[in-house]
């Protein structure tokens, strides 16, 4: 079976202050969408309501934080409801409407879509447990399509889908196949939706154990050993930048298509949604205190897969 292709359409939108489109791209967008707002209109980022399936996860909580701190209304749900973040240290948590709900039971969360402008889907798994109905296809693809169906029924205009550029190490290709199937189905089965797909690789941050060190190892490996996670096009990204790109995609009506790693990085640095100087940073500190490179690398990969 051939591996999933990376040759998906890249982001097409007009008036993008982050990664200017070519003249061919601009013409293509204008042909599809003749009534595109000007740059000034698109860059105002009006207050929007976002619904975040999987909003209590590592990336989902950061998306909720960035959205709330930029003045947007946020509702989020997951099977366990509100994340274990204390209001004293994370006051923004109190400004999110949290709900414990299963994406496959839409009656439990459908009302959250009332008045919503976009759905930002962050549900995913890198490990299968078929005995618990946790499979790549069900969690990584079907959950997104269920959310999109509910969005269309509620007249929500946009879906932002968190995908991935390359298959993670030690994870079966079925993981990536499910992500690609969801991307295709969102585009082809729901043409009325404005769909933006984010394709980061490793996303790192302090709340995801070991990822800042793994990111540092991958950054150091660029140019030394060929690996898609250790290239400029597939480099690790801080969770703050991925969250900023997701929020920007949700509230910018002219954005549609696929956001690449460099585009996500650029949005994180230039959009003003997050402070680039406060973003998570890669760290080789555990290696430098003598934990042993090979053993630590194997441990980090195991933790990354398990968490």
C-alpha positions as CSV (number, residue, x, y, z in Angstrom):
1,X,0.0,0.0,0.0
2,X,1.5,3.4,-0.9
3,X,2.2,5.8,1.9
4,X,0.0,8.9,2.1
5,X,1.2,11.7,-0.1
6,X,2.3,15.1,1.2
7,X,1.2,16.8,-2.1
8,X,-1.9,18.4,-0.7
9,X,-3.0,21.9,-1.6
10,X,-1.3,24.6,0.4
11,X,-3.0,27.6,2.0
12,X,-4.8,29.9,-0.3
13,X,-6.1,33.2,0.9
14,X,-6.1,36.9,0.0
15,X,-4.6,39.6,2.2
16,X,-2.4,37.3,4.2
17,X,0.1,39.3,6.3
18,X,2.0,36.2,7.2
19,X,3.0,34.3,4.0
20,X,2.1,36.3,0.9
21,X,0.5,34.2,-1.8
22,X,1.8,34.1,-5.3
23,X,-0.1,35.9,-8.0
24,X,-1.4,32.5,-9.2
25,X,-2.7,31.7,-5.7
26,X,-4.3,35.1,-5.4
27,X,-6.1,34.7,-8.7
28,X,-7.3,31.3,-7.8
29,X,-8.8,32.6,-4.5
30,X,-10.5,35.5,-6.3
31,X,-12.0,33.1,-8.8
32,X,-13.4,30.9,-6.0
33,X,-14.4,33.7,-3.7
34,X,-15.1,37.0,-5.4
35,X,-16.3,38.9,-2.3
36,X,-13.1,38.7,-0.3
37,X,-12.6,41.3,2.5
38,X,-9.6,43.7,2.2
39,X,-6.5,43.2,4.2
40,X,-7.6,45.8,6.8
41,X,-11.0,44.0,7.2
42,X,-9.4,40.6,7.5
43,X,-6.8,41.7,10.0
44,X,-9.2,43.2,12.5
45,X,-9.9,39.8,14.1
46,X,-13.5,40.6,15.3
47,X,-14.7,38.8,18.4
48,X,-15.7,35.3,17.4
49,X,-17.1,32.2,19.1
50,X,-15.0,29.1,18.8
51,X,-16.0,25.5,19.7
52,X,-13.0,23.2,20.5
53,X,-13.6,19.5,20.4
54,X,-10.7,18.0,22.5
55,X,-10.2,21.4,24.1
56,X,-8.9,19.8,27.3
57,X,-5.9,18.2,25.7
58,X,-2.3,19.6,25.4
59,X,-2.8,21.6,22.2
60,X,-6.5,22.2,22.8
61,X,-6.1,23.9,26.1
62,X,-3.5,26.2,24.5
63,X,-5.9,27.1,21.7
64,X,-8.6,27.9,24.3
65,X,-6.1,30.1,26.2
66,X,-4.9,32.1,23.2
67,X,-8.5,32.6,22.0
68,X,-9.8,33.8,25.4
69,X,-6.8,36.1,25.9
70,X,-7.5,37.7,22.6
71,X,-11.1,38.4,23.4
72,X,-12.9,35.5,21.8
73,X,-15.7,33.4,23.3
74,X,-14.8,29.7,23.7
75,X,-16.7,26.6,24.4
76,X,-14.7,23.3,24.7
77,X,-15.6,19.7,25.3
78,X,-13.9,16.4,25.8
79,X,-14.7,13.1,27.4
80,X,-13.3,14.3,30.8
81,X,-14.5,17.9,30.6
82,X,-12.6,20.7,32.3
83,X,-8.8,20.2,32.3
84,X,-6.8,19.9,35.5
85,X,-5.6,23.5,35.5
86,X,-6.1,25.6,38.6
87,X,-7.8,29.0,38.2
88,X,-5.2,30.6,40.4
89,X,-2.4,29.8,37.9
90,X,-4.6,29.8,34.8
91,X,-7.3,32.4,35.3
92,X,-8.4,32.1,31.7
93,X,-9.9,28.7,32.4
94,X,-12.9,30.3,34.1
95,X,-13.7,32.1,30.8
96,X,-14.2,28.9,28.8
97,X,-17.5,27.0,28.8
98,X,-16.3,23.4,29.5
99,X,-18.3,20.3,29.0
100,X,-17.7,16.6,29.5
101,X,-19.0,15.1,26.2
102,X,-18.2,12.5,23.6
103,X,-17.9,13.8,20.1
104,X,-19.7,10.7,18.9
105,X,-22.7,11.7,21.0
106,X,-23.5,15.1,19.4
107,X,-26.8,15.6,21.4
108,X,-24.6,16.2,24.4
109,X,-22.7,19.1,22.9
110,X,-24.7,20.3,19.9
111,X,-26.1,23.3,21.7
112,X,-22.5,24.7,22.1
113,X,-22.6,25.4,18.4
114,X,-25.3,28.0,18.7
115,X,-23.9,31.3,17.5
116,X,-20.5,29.7,16.8
117,X,-18.2,31.0,14.0
118,X,-15.8,28.1,13.8
119,X,-15.1,24.6,15.1
120,X,-11.4,23.9,15.9
121,X,-11.0,20.1,16.0
122,X,-8.0,18.8,18.1
123,X,-9.0,15.3,18.9
124,X,-6.4,12.7,18.0
125,X,-4.6,9.5,19.2
126,X,-1.2,8.0,18.3
127,X,-2.1,4.7,20.0
128,X,-4.9,2.3,19.1
129,X,-7.0,0.4,21.7
130,X,-9.6,-1.5,19.5
131,X,-11.1,-3.1,22.6
132,X,-12.1,0.4,23.7
133,X,-13.2,1.6,20.2
134,X,-10.0,3.7,20.0
135,X,-8.7,3.3,16.5
136,X,-6.9,5.7,14.2
137,X,-9.7,5.9,11.7
138,X,-12.4,6.4,14.3
139,X,-10.6,9.0,16.5
140,X,-8.4,10.8,13.9
141,X,-10.9,10.8,11.0
142,X,-14.4,10.0,12.0
143,X,-14.5,12.3,15.0
144,X,-13.5,15.3,12.7
145,X,-16.2,14.4,10.2
146,X,-18.9,14.1,13.0
147,X,-17.9,17.6,14.2
148,X,-18.0,18.9,10.6
149,X,-21.5,17.4,10.1
150,X,-22.7,19.1,13.3
151,X,-21.1,22.4,12.2
152,X,-22.9,22.3,8.8
153,X,-26.2,21.5,10.5
154,X,-25.8,24.5,12.9
155,X,-24.7,26.9,10.1
156,X,-21.2,27.3,11.5
157,X,-19.0,28.7,8.7
158,X,-15.6,27.2,9.3
159,X,-13.7,24.1,10.6
160,X,-10.0,24.2,11.6
161,X,-8.5,20.7,11.6
162,X,-5.3,19.8,13.4
163,X,-3.5,17.3,11.3
164,X,0.2,16.4,10.9
165,X,2.8,16.8,8.2
166,X,4.6,13.5,8.7
167,X,4.1,10.2,10.4
168,X,5.5,10.3,14.0
169,X,8.3,7.9,14.8
170,X,7.3,4.4,15.8
171,X,3.7,5.1,14.9
172,X,1.9,3.0,12.2
173,X,1.2,4.6,8.8
174,X,-2.5,4.1,9.6
175,X,-2.2,7.1,11.8
176,X,-1.3,9.4,8.9
177,X,-3.7,7.7,6.5
178,X,-6.6,8.5,8.9
179,X,-5.5,12.2,9.1
180,X,-5.3,12.4,5.3
181,X,-8.7,10.8,4.9
182,X,-10.2,13.4,7.2
183,X,-8.6,16.2,5.3
184,X,-10.0,14.9,1.9
185,X,-13.4,14.3,3.3
186,X,-13.6,17.8,4.9
187,X,-12.8,19.4,1.6
188,X,-14.9,17.1,-0.6
189,X,-17.9,16.3,1.5
190,X,-18.5,19.7,3.0
191,X,-17.9,22.3,0.3
192,X,-19.9,24.9,2.2
193,X,-17.4,24.9,5.0
194,X,-14.3,27.1,5.0
195,X,-11.7,24.5,6.0
196,X,-8.2,25.2,7.2
197,X,-5.9,22.3,8.0
198,X,-2.8,22.7,10.2
199,X,0.1,20.4,9.5
200,X,2.7,20.7,12.3
201,X,5.0,17.8,13.2
202,X,6.3,17.6,16.8
203,X,4.5,20.2,19.0
204,X,6.4,20.9,22.2
205,X,5.7,22.7,25.5
206,X,6.3,22.4,29.2
207,X,3.0,20.6,29.8
208,X,3.9,17.7,27.5
209,X,6.7,15.8,29.3
210,X,9.9,15.5,27.4
211,X,8.9,17.4,24.3
212,X,11.1,20.4,24.7
213,X,14.2,18.1,25.0
214,X,13.0,16.0,22.0
215,X,12.6,19.2,20.1
216,X,16.1,20.3,20.9
217,X,17.5,16.9,19.8
218,X,15.6,17.1,16.5
219,X,16.8,20.7,15.9
220,X,20.4,19.6,16.5
221,X,19.9,16.7,14.1
222,X,18.9,18.9,11.2
223,X,21.3,18.2,8.3
224,X,23.0,15.3,10.2
225,X,20.6,12.4,9.6
226,X,17.7,12.5,7.2
227,X,14.4,12.5,9.0
228,X,11.2,14.5,8.2
229,X,11.0,15.8,11.8
230,X,14.6,17.2,11.6
231,X,14.2,19.5,8.6
232,X,13.4,23.1,8.2
233,X,10.1,22.1,6.6
234,X,9.2,19.7,9.4
235,X,10.9,21.2,12.4
236,X,9.3,21.1,15.9
237,X,7.0,24.0,16.8
238,X,6.1,25.5,20.2
239,X,2.5,24.8,21.2
240,X,1.9,28.6,21.5
241,X,2.6,29.1,17.8
242,X,0.3,26.2,16.8
243,X,-2.4,27.6,19.0
244,X,-2.0,31.1,17.5
245,X,-2.2,29.7,13.9
246,X,-5.4,27.8,14.8
247,X,-7.1,30.8,16.3
248,X,-6.0,33.0,13.4
249,X,-7.3,30.5,10.9
250,X,-10.6,30.2,12.8
251,X,-11.3,34.0,12.8
252,X,-9.9,35.0,9.4
253,X,-12.6,34.6,6.8
254,X,-10.1,34.6,3.9
255,X,-7.9,31.7,5.1
256,X,-8.6,28.3,3.5
257,X,-6.4,25.3,2.7
258,X,-3.3,23.9,4.4
259,X,-1.0,25.7,6.8
260,X,2.6,24.3,6.6
261,X,5.2,24.3,9.4
262,X,6.9,27.5,8.1
263,X,3.5,29.3,7.8
264,X,2.5,28.2,11.3
265,X,5.8,29.4,12.7
266,X,5.4,32.7,10.9
267,X,1.9,33.3,12.2
268,X,3.1,32.5,15.7
269,X,5.9,35.1,15.4
270,X,4.0,37.9,13.7
271,X,0.3,37.7,14.4
272,X,0.4,39.4,17.8
273,X,-1.8,36.7,19.2
274,X,1.0,35.4,21.4
275,X,4.3,36.8,22.6
276,X,7.1,35.0,20.7
277,X,9.5,35.7,23.5
278,X,7.3,33.9,26.0
279,X,6.9,30.8,23.8
280,X,8.2,27.4,24.8
281,X,11.8,26.8,23.9
282,X,13.7,23.5,23.1
283,X,16.1,22.5,25.9
284,X,19.0,20.1,25.9
285,X,19.5,20.5,29.7
286,X,18.6,16.9,30.6
287,X,21.2,15.7,28.2
288,X,23.8,18.1,29.6
289,X,23.4,16.9,33.2
290,X,24.6,13.4,32.2
291,X,21.4,11.4,31.8
292,X,22.8,9.6,28.7
293,X,21.8,10.5,25.1
294,X,20.7,7.2,23.8
295,X,18.8,6.1,26.9
296,X,17.1,9.5,27.2
297,X,16.1,9.6,23.6
298,X,14.5,6.2,23.8
299,X,12.7,7.3,27.0
300,X,11.5,10.5,25.4
301,X,10.1,8.6,22.4
302,X,8.2,6.2,24.7
303,X,6.8,9.1,26.8
304,X,5.8,10.9,23.6
305,X,3.9,7.9,22.4
306,X,2.3,7.1,25.7
307,X,1.1,10.6,26.6
